[in-house]
């Protein structure tokens, strides 16, 4: 049976920047809400 490496022994980065979908969705929704408060009309 192969032992899995300890969580603390694994590197933090996987080589490329990764952001969870939920975090991206939250930031996107905040950006949309902020931009909607900054405009007077959409047209």
C-alpha positions as CSV (number, residue, x, y, z in Angstrom):
1,X,0.0,0.0,0.0
2,X,1.4,3.3,-1.1
3,X,1.5,6.0,1.6
4,X,0.2,9.4,0.6
5,X,2.4,12.4,1.4
6,X,1.5,14.4,4.4
7,X,-0.6,17.5,3.8
8,X,2.2,19.7,5.3
9,X,4.9,18.1,3.2
10,X,3.2,18.9,-0.1
11,X,4.1,22.2,-1.8
12,X,1.6,25.0,-1.5
13,X,1.7,26.0,-5.2
14,X,0.9,23.7,-8.0
15,X,3.1,25.7,-10.5
16,X,0.3,28.0,-11.8
17,X,-2.0,30.4,-10.2
18,X,-5.3,28.8,-9.3
19,X,-8.4,30.5,-7.9
20,X,-11.4,28.6,-6.8
21,X,-14.6,29.2,-8.8
22,X,-16.4,30.3,-5.7
23,X,-13.8,32.9,-4.9
24,X,-13.8,34.2,-8.5
25,X,-17.6,34.3,-8.5
26,X,-17.7,36.3,-5.3
27,X,-15.1,38.8,-6.6
28,X,-17.0,39.1,-9.9
29,X,-20.3,39.7,-8.1
30,X,-18.7,42.4,-5.9
31,X,-17.3,44.1,-9.0
32,X,-20.7,44.1,-10.7
33,X,-22.4,45.5,-7.6
34,X,-19.8,48.2,-7.2
35,X,-20.0,49.3,-10.8
36,X,-23.8,49.4,-10.6
37,X,-23.6,51.8,-7.7
38,X,-21.2,54.1,-9.6
39,X,-23.4,54.7,-12.7
40,X,-26.5,56.9,-12.9
41,X,-28.1,55.1,-15.9
42,X,-27.2,52.1,-18.1
43,X,-27.9,53.8,-21.4
